[in-house]
């Protein structure tokens, strides 16, 4: 209907044109929309959780010879699980941003309790 020259529906004129791959707005919510705001709020919330996780590692871990603070996953899990049940997801996000290092793709409670998590 947007391309129909005989259509006079004003609601169609306000809708954005679909974007295509390669466009800077492709796969992103409309600027100023509630969806965009919810995404920004979620990003901010996760950022705060990552900061809190790093401060817990700093408090509970031990400084190694290299000067980095390290803690085992088991110890971190026991400390952090009382604050948030998303410890593994937050650890993965922190590693993605280069804040922590640990071996393996995923950490599992019980199985990976001895894995060392290092605060970078």
Rosetta silent file (secondary structure, phi, psi, omega in degrees, C-alpha in Angstrom):
SEQUENCE: XXXXXXXXXXXXXXXXXXXXXXXXXXXXXXXXXXXXXXXXXXXXXXXXXXXXXXXXXXXXXXXXXXXXXXXXXXXXXXXXXXXXXXXXXXXXXXXXXXXXXXXXXXXXXXXXXXXXXXXX
SCORE:     score description
SCORE:     0.000 S_00000001
   1 L     0.000  -29.002 -179.973    0.000    0.000    0.000 S_00000001
   2 L   -61.197  -35.371 -178.511    2.936    2.347    0.619 S_00000001
   3 L   -86.945   -9.520 -178.243    3.796    2.202   -3.091 S_00000001
   4 L   -75.228  115.542 -177.838    0.157    2.480   -4.206 S_00000001
   5 L   -67.692  -14.776 -178.415   -0.351    6.031   -5.561 S_00000001
   6 L   -96.245   -2.644  179.023   -4.099    5.790   -4.848 S_00000001
   7 L   -84.224  132.970  177.695   -3.674    4.943   -1.165 S_00000001
   8 L  -121.168   30.497  179.711   -4.215    7.833    1.200 S_00000001
   9 L   -81.125  108.271 -177.084   -3.668    5.967    4.457 S_00000001
  10 H   -66.321  -23.925 -179.973   -1.529    8.323    6.581 S_00000001
  11 H   -63.605  -32.369 -179.300   -0.569    5.514    8.978 S_00000001
  12 H   -71.074  -30.592 -177.463    1.550    3.917    6.273 S_00000001
  13 H   -68.382  -27.177 -177.173    3.549    7.084    5.663 S_00000001
  14 H   -86.122  -12.858 -178.952    4.893    7.138    9.230 S_00000001
  15 L   -77.466  140.960 -179.794    6.169    3.561    9.171 S_00000001
  16 L   -71.096  152.102  174.907    9.867    3.138    8.396 S_00000001
  17 L   -75.554  140.981  179.979   10.970    1.514    5.182 S_00000001
  18 L   -62.612  140.139  178.755   12.472   -1.928    5.731 S_00000001
  19 L   -94.489  165.628 -179.161   16.253   -1.969    5.806 S_00000001
  20 L  -122.365  161.626  178.578   18.506   -4.475    4.111 S_00000001
  21 L   -52.309  140.720 -179.157   21.708   -6.212    5.140 S_00000001
  22 L    97.840  -25.368  176.492   24.625   -3.876    5.124 S_00000001
  23 L   -70.078  147.269 -178.478   22.557   -0.864    6.211 S_00000001
  24 L   -67.643  -21.408 -179.388   23.709    0.677    9.492 S_00000001
  25 L   -97.943    0.737 -178.132   20.174    0.360   10.928 S_00000001
  26 L   -63.622  129.331  177.372   19.660   -3.275    9.868 S_00000001
  27 L    76.404   13.814 -179.505   18.670   -5.472   12.817 S_00000001
  28 L  -119.211  148.005  177.652   18.352   -2.509   15.184 S_00000001
  29 L   -69.472  158.155  179.770   15.225   -1.065   16.756 S_00000001
  30 L   -60.354  136.543 -178.618   13.880    2.235   15.503 S_00000001
  31 L   -60.980  131.466  179.259   15.718    5.178   17.057 S_00000001
  32 L    85.856   -1.047 -177.898   13.793    6.676   19.981 S_00000001
  33 L   -81.273  164.498  176.979   11.488    3.651   20.316 S_00000001
  34 H   -65.273  -33.795  177.737   10.665    1.868   23.562 S_00000001
  35 H   -61.717  -43.204  178.105   12.426   -1.212   22.221 S_00000001
  36 H   -62.112  -42.133 -179.482   15.636    0.768   21.806 S_00000001
  37 H   -65.407  -41.286  177.708   15.307    2.107   25.362 S_00000001
  38 H   -61.464  -40.058  177.553   14.710   -1.381   26.798 S_00000001
  39 H   -62.732  -43.026  178.704   17.861   -2.593   25.025 S_00000001
  40 H   -64.551  -41.047  179.179   19.904    0.272   26.447 S_00000001
  41 H   -63.668  -42.762  179.154   18.529   -0.390   29.942 S_00000001
  42 H   -63.638  -42.828  179.241   19.360   -4.108   29.689 S_00000001
  43 H   -61.286  -41.693  178.904   22.880   -3.342   28.467 S_00000001
  44 H   -65.080  -42.125 -179.510   23.411   -0.970   31.389 S_00000001
  45 H   -63.386  -44.893  179.038   22.090   -3.532   33.889 S_00000001
  46 H   -64.356  -38.535  177.405   24.403   -6.270   32.600 S_00000001
  47 H   -59.862  -40.136  178.106   27.328   -3.840   32.716 S_00000001
  48 H   -67.151  -38.050  178.096   26.638   -3.178   36.394 S_00000001
  49 H   -66.513  -37.601  177.085   26.486   -6.921   37.092 S_00000001
  50 H   -63.629  -43.531  177.324   29.855   -7.410   35.356 S_00000001
  51 H   -60.322  -42.480  179.606   31.350   -4.637   37.510 S_00000001
  52 H   -64.435  -41.625  177.853   29.928   -6.265   40.639 S_00000001
  53 H   -59.869  -44.790  179.618   31.350   -9.650   39.615 S_00000001
  54 H   -62.903  -38.592  179.145   34.807   -8.117   39.122 S_00000001
  55 H   -68.971  -33.406  176.918   34.665   -6.471   42.554 S_00000001
  56 H   -67.975  -41.475  177.005   33.691   -9.804   44.151 S_00000001
  57 H   -61.169  -42.711  179.603   36.638  -11.511   42.425 S_00000001
  58 H   -61.236  -40.755 -177.975   38.894   -8.716   43.701 S_00000001
  59 H   -73.990  -41.939 -172.826   37.568   -9.154   47.272 S_00000001
  60 H   -93.612  -19.511 -176.610   37.529  -12.961   47.478 S_00000001
  61 L   -82.195  177.821  178.928   40.490  -13.840   45.258 S_00000001
  62 E  -120.152  143.467  179.108   44.190  -13.930   45.954 S_00000001
  63 E   -77.868  126.484  179.891   46.892  -11.939   44.204 S_00000001
  64 L   -88.798 -178.393 -179.758   49.208  -14.215   42.245 S_00000001
  65 L   -62.937  -28.845 -179.621   52.880  -13.795   41.356 S_00000001
  66 L   -81.852   -2.122  178.703   51.876  -12.059   38.128 S_00000001
  67 L    90.076   -5.773  178.965   49.921   -9.432   40.087 S_00000001
  68 L   -88.764  146.694  177.665   46.522  -10.611   38.857 S_00000001
  69 E   -86.918  132.261 -179.422   43.773  -11.603   41.274 S_00000001
  70 E  -130.059  151.601  178.407   42.521  -15.182   40.843 S_00000001
  71 E  -148.069  151.387  176.299   39.736  -17.238   42.373 S_00000001
  72 E   -80.004  154.677  179.703   38.400  -20.732   41.714 S_00000001
  73 H   -62.188  -38.988  179.810   35.031  -21.083   40.045 S_00000001
  74 H   -59.977  -46.446  179.421   33.715  -23.066   43.012 S_00000001
  75 H   -64.688  -43.782  179.155   34.624  -20.324   45.472 S_00000001
  76 H   -64.658  -41.410 -179.471   33.214  -17.619   43.196 S_00000001
  77 H   -61.107  -45.369 -179.680   30.028  -19.584   42.597 S_00000001
  78 H   -62.988  -37.718 -179.334   29.385  -20.015   46.326 S_00000001
  79 H   -74.891  -46.299 -170.523   29.963  -16.306   46.962 S_00000001
  80 H   -81.239  -26.667 -174.906   28.147  -14.905   43.945 S_00000001
  81 L   -64.343  -24.081  176.798   25.147  -17.251   43.804 S_00000001
  82 L   -73.111  -20.357  179.419   23.644  -15.533   46.850 S_00000001
  83 L   -92.251  -46.119 -176.495   23.664  -12.279   44.827 S_00000001
  84 L  -151.224  141.973  178.672   22.673  -13.565   41.397 S_00000001
  85 L   -89.712    9.649 -177.508   21.917  -16.937   39.844 S_00000001
  86 L  -107.073   30.681 -173.020   23.402  -15.785   36.504 S_00000001
  87 H   -58.171  -40.862 -177.345   27.068  -16.106   37.500 S_00000001
  88 H   -68.499  -43.493  178.689   28.102  -18.151   34.439 S_00000001
  89 H   -62.847  -39.858  179.147   26.413  -15.797   31.969 S_00000001
  90 H   -69.677  -36.822  175.690   27.976  -12.773   33.616 S_00000001
  91 H   -61.821  -42.548  179.302   31.385  -14.505   33.583 S_00000001
  92 H   -63.657  -40.533  178.126   31.030  -15.155   29.849 S_00000001
  93 H   -65.274  -42.196  179.221   30.133  -11.498   29.251 S_00000001
  94 H   -63.005  -38.529  178.474   33.100  -10.348   31.356 S_00000001
  95 H   -68.121  -38.440  178.378   35.422  -12.617   29.342 S_00000001
  96 H   -59.374  -34.367  179.890   33.988  -11.276   26.075 S_00000001
  97 L   -90.412    5.414  174.699   34.952   -7.767   27.218 S_00000001
  98 L    76.467   24.315 -178.835   38.452   -8.892   28.236 S_00000001
  99 L   -93.927  -27.908  178.682   37.951   -8.437   31.992 S_00000001
 100 E  -135.275  163.168  176.282   38.493  -12.042   33.106 S_00000001
 101 E  -135.404  137.475  170.680   40.174  -15.172   31.780 S_00000001
 102 L  -155.488  157.183 -178.576   39.391  -18.842   32.343 S_00000001
 103 L   -82.519  146.408  176.242   39.899  -22.056   30.400 S_00000001
 104 L    97.540  163.350  179.831   37.035  -23.739   28.572 S_00000001
 105 L   -81.590  -42.379 -173.656   33.918  -22.630   26.760 S_00000001
 106 L  -137.691  151.210  177.434   31.449  -23.059   29.626 S_00000001
 107 L  -113.245  135.967 -178.927   31.715  -23.595   33.369 S_00000001
 108 L  -119.229  135.517  178.470   29.569  -26.135   35.208 S_00000001
 109 L   -62.108  136.621 -179.412   28.943  -26.214   38.952 S_00000001
 110 L    89.320  -58.681 -177.568   30.642  -29.201   40.554 S_00000001
 111 L   -69.516  -39.840 -173.925   32.556  -30.296   37.451 S_00000001
 112 L  -110.506   25.275 -177.185   34.547  -27.064   37.015 S_00000001
 113 L   -61.458  -25.095 -177.307   34.883  -25.954   40.657 S_00000001
 114 L   -93.984    0.481  179.019   38.702  -26.022   40.418 S_00000001
 115 L   -68.566  132.507 -178.981   38.944  -23.879   37.253 S_00000001
 116 E   -84.613  129.241  174.404   40.918  -20.707   37.945 S_00000001
 117 E  -108.911  123.035 -176.446   39.269  -17.406   37.020 S_00000001
 118 E  -110.483  130.425  177.039   41.749  -14.564   36.666 S_00000001
 119 E   -83.092  120.694 -179.456   40.781  -10.898   36.836 S_00000001
 120 L   -93.626    0.000    0.000   42.565   -9.020   34.071 S_00000001
